[in-house]
Amino acid sequence: MRRIPRTFPIPSSNGTIVLKLEAPAVRAQNLVLEAWSSSYVLTQHLHEITSDFEPALMSLRKIRSERLPTPNGDDDISNIGAPLFPSSSLGVLELGAGIGLVGLAASLLWSVPLILTDLVPIVEPIISNIKLNADTLAANGGSACAGALDWDEPDTLSLYNGTTPLSLQASKLDAGDKAKIILAADVVYCEDHPRILTKAIFAWLSPGEEARVVIAYPLRIAYLDQIRELWERLDNGGLTSIREGRARADDTWDDEEEIEWCVWKWKA
């Protein structure tokens, strides 16, 4: 069953951009598929922290964009919109995209291609929301594609660019071809998430000074230990936090918890 699309205003340096997102009746890991408060809060502050990503974004914009080949040889990718990808880099990758709020907002604000990933049952809703916002993406120089990625077995990323998924393997990619920016919001709500989330981050994040990771999560008392563990694992893996911020969602959201976001880079 489809729901009426919900609108999300995205602040930008030039005003406000509006996204329309549907949340169909799909469940994954016993959770209803919908936009969560961390995703919303992060999108409201992305334009303020864009300077942290500017070196990577400038690099991506310099790379000639081209269509990813479809495995079946069919160049008609109308079923997922019109994704464009840098010819030699994955660019920007979102983990745990859900209905796609953060990833689509980032693509609009930064005018870059973006890969929105989640578990296989979530791919179709992501595709639907990419199509729903195709005109807005095109008007702002953005583009997006859906992908399936299991954090616990993160070596294989399946991109849905046609009727047959196109599989990429992190272990076979040149390190410089991996994602320069990784986004993840509302991704700490299970005891195992710090371990498997960091597995996925370290599998797909490119090396170098430009690489960035931004993570947002509610400061729920029940998961403060998991948040601490996440920070420890990121630090032990060679990343360091360069910016943190906190805010609350507005009154239209039921979640009263404070939201924290943090930006990470490789240690020098």
LOGUKE-855872 format. One record per residue (C-alpha): x negated, y negated, z negated. Coordinates in steps of 0.02 Angstrom, whole numbers, plus 32768, in hexadecimal, padded with zeros to 4 digits. Example, Ala and Ser with C-alpha at 12.3 -4.5 7.8 and 13.67 -1.06 7.14 Angstrom:
<recs>
7D9980E17E7A;7D5480357E9B;
</recs>
This chain:
<recs>
800080008000;7FBB7F578032;7FC97EBE7FC5;7FE17E097FF6;7F347DBC8012;7EF47D517F84;7E967CB17FAB;7DEF7C857F59;7DA67BD57F69;7CE97BDA7F7C;7C8C7B397F51;7C057B067FCC;7B957A6F7FE7;7C117A32806A;7CB37A4E800C;7D197AEC7FF3;7D287B88805F;7DBC7BFB8046;7DB27CB9804C;7E4A7D2A805B;7E397DD5800D;7EAB7E6B7FFF;7EA07EE97F71;7EF67F897FAC;7F30800F7F33;7E8B806C7F2B;7E3380B17E92;7D7C80DC7E7E;7D29811A7DDE;7DD381067D88;7DD8804B7DAE;7E587FEC7E15;7E0B7F967EAB;7E187EDA7E92;7DAF7E3E7E7C;7D607E357DCF;7D317D9B7D6D;7C757DAD7D81;7C877DAC7E3D;7CF27D107E36;7C7E7CB27DBF;7BE57CDD7E28;7C377C9C7EC7;7C5F7BF87E6D;7BA67BDF7E47;7B507C287EE0;7B407B7E7F33;7AE87B3B7E97;7A627BC27E97;7A457BCF7F52;799B7B7B7F3D;795F7C1C7EE8;79817C7A7F8A;794D7BF68008;78A47C428039;78F87CE88063;79897C9380BC;79147C298126;78B67CC58157;79577D208187;79977C8E81EF;78F77C8D8254;790D7D418288;796B7D59832B;7A157DA78307;7A587E37836B;7AE27EB8835F;7ABA7F598308;7ACE7FEC8380;7B63805C8362;7B408116835A;7BC7813F83D9;7B8280C38455;7C20805A844E;7BF87FA2843A;7CAC7F7B840A;7C9E7F598350;7D437EFF8340;7D777F7982B8;7D027F23823E;7CF87E748284;7C597E3982D8;7BC37E5C826A;7B1A7E1A82A1;7A7B7E578254;79C77E1E8254;79647E8A82CC;78DD7EB4824D;792C7EA781A1;79C87EDE8144;79D47E2B8106;7A507E1F8077;7A9A7EB88023;7B287EBE7FA4;7B377F507F2C;7BE37F7C7EE5;7C3C7F037F59;7CEE7F357F29;7D647ECE7F95;7CD17E657FD1;7CE37DBE7F77;7C2C7D9E7F4E;7BE47DE17FF0;7C5C7D848062;7C457CE37FFE;7B887CF2800C;7B927D0F80C8;7BFF7C7380DB;7B917C05806D;7AEA7C4080B0;7B1B7C5E8167;7AC37D06816C;7AF57DBA8192;7B247E2180FA;7B3C7EDA80D7;7BC47EFD8056;7BB27FA98008;7C1580157F90;7C4D80C97F7E;7C9D811C8016;7D5481057FDC;7D3580487FD2;7CF080338081;7D98802280D9;7DD37F948067;7D2E7F3A8085;7D447F4D8141;7DF57F098135;7DBB7E6F80D7;7D2E7E508151;7DAE7E5381DD;7E247DE3817A;7D9C7D5F816C;7D4A7D778217;7D787CC98256;7D3B7C7481B8;7C987CD481BE;7C7B7CA78273;7CA47BEF8256;7C217BE781CB;7B987C4A8222;7BAF7CE581B6;7BCF7D9B81DF;7BE67E3B817D;7BE97EF88187;7C257F7F8110;7BB9800C80D0;7BBF80A08059;7B3680B27FD6;7B2F81287F41;7AC080D77EBD;7A9081807E73;7A5381BC7F1E;7A2581157F6B;79B0814C7FF5;7A3C81548077;7AA180BC80A9;7B3080E18123;7B64804A818B;7C11804C81D7;7BF57FFB827E;7C67806682E7;7CC2810B82DB;7C278165829A;7BBE81248209;7B0C80EF822F;7A9A813181A6;79FD80D8816E;797F812380F4;792180B1807D;788F812A8076;7878811F8133;788880628146;77F27FF08146;77F07F9780A0;78007EEE80F5;789F7F26814E;78FF7F3D80AC;79747EBD805F;79297E158034;79BD7DEE7FC1;7A277E677F5D;7ACB7E317F0B;7B2A7E917E85;7BBC7E577E1A;7C277EB47D9B;7BB17F487DA1;7B937F707CE8;7C2B7FCC7CA5;7BE6807C7C8D;7B5980C27C22;7B0081057CBC;7B0880657D21;7A6180197CEC;7A0580B47D27;7A5D80CE7DCD;7A7080157DF7;79B57FF77DE4;799480937E4D;79F680437EDA;79A47F997EC4;78F37FDE7EC8;791D804D7F5D;795C7FBE7FCB;79077F1D7F91;78787EE38000;77D17EB47FB2;778A7E057FB4;77A07D597F69;78437D367FC7;78A67DCB7F86;79317DA67F0A;79B57E057EA6;7A4B7DB07E57;7AB97E0E7DDC;7B567DD47D80;7BB47E2D7CF5;7C2C7E067C66;7BDF7E077BB9;7C517E8F7B76;7C207EC67AC7;7C367F7C7AF8;7BB07F6E7B7F;7B2E7EF97B34;7AB87F8D7B1C;7ACA7FB87BD4;7AA47F047C05;7A077F087B9B;79D67FAD7BEB;79F27F627C98;797D7ED27C70;78FA7F4A7C2D;79017FB77CC7;78F47F227D3D;78617EDE7CDA;78097F877CD1;78227F9B7D8D;77C37EFB7DB1;78497E747DB8;78577DD77D50;78EB7D657D30;78D67CB47D73;79837C6E7D4D;7A157C987CDB;7ABE7C477CC3;7B637C627C6B;7C157C2B7C8C;7CC97C617C71;7D4C7C827CF5;7DDB7C077CFC;7E887C247CB1;7EC67C867D48;7E5C7D1B7D10;7E897D8F7C82;7DD47DB27C55;7DA17D427BC3;7CEE7D807BBA;7C607D0B7BE4;7C0A7D357C88;7B4D7D387C98;7AEB7D357D39;7A307D467D55;79BA7D357DE9;79217DA57DF7;78827DA97E5F;77E87E167E66;77647DEE7DE5;76C97D987E2B;
</recs>
